[in-house]
Amino acid sequence: MPTVPESSDGALGAVNSAVADLLALTEVDEDTFDGWCHDGRPGWIYGGHVAAQALAAAGATVAAQRVAHSLHGYFIRPGRAEEPVRYQVDRTRDGRSFSTRQVNAIQRGKVIFALLASFHVPEDGFSHQLAEVSLPPVPEPDGELVALLRNSEMERLMDIRPVDRDAPNGRQRFWMRIREPLGDDPLTHAAALTYLSDSYLALSTILPHRRPGQLPVTSLDHALWLHRPFRADDWLLVDQRGSIAAGARGLATGEFFTADGVLVATVGQEALIRDPR
């Protein structure tokens, strides 16, 4: 099992230039930061990027020994890729073991994304992983990269190798990782996995209905639980499922496994899926 990365302070540790640019924030006032997000669709911010920067802003206000274990975010308005994003952090609570932070991402004076994140001092405790929640038999990520990424910025940062897709059952699986070494700071890995976790997840909600890309999909919220230590620059298998679609909304979930079968994170997302007809 991977070891817990160490960090010297609550801010992001030293990382390679590509990921440093991805997560870079400028402190403009106490608990207030400015950032910049690249697009996912032409002109509009990629949701995983704004969520990752919001988590980085939250982590910058938390003691180093407390690691991110969960986040819940709402995409409230579309973000514009050509404009900076301001992150305002509220230090909601610092308890003996947990810290909670609320972050508003703002453009043009309006909140575009709201995040609630929790950080925990690592503790020993019960540990198990049910047999039915295990790494499915899949080939190793040794084939050629298939060009599924939406723009060159994402392709520069992420390495994604599709495994298979079961469209009738709304299921798809990928190997994912950040391309370059990230160092050993746990907040960097948590933010990087947040960035990865938004990739193609909502599309699984429309797999049973039509080929992805033929229906508009808009993320409404995003939740991520980090169960065990991991590295986002090592291969992780994500098993995504679009469990249900109803009322013009769809729910997708996914599990992240290390190459040796350890479940390290779970993600969930609800998306707006309207039939243009």
Order of alpha helices (4+ residues) and beta strands (2+ residues): alpha-beta-beta-beta-beta-alpha-beta-beta-beta-beta-alpha-beta-beta-alpha-beta-beta-beta-beta
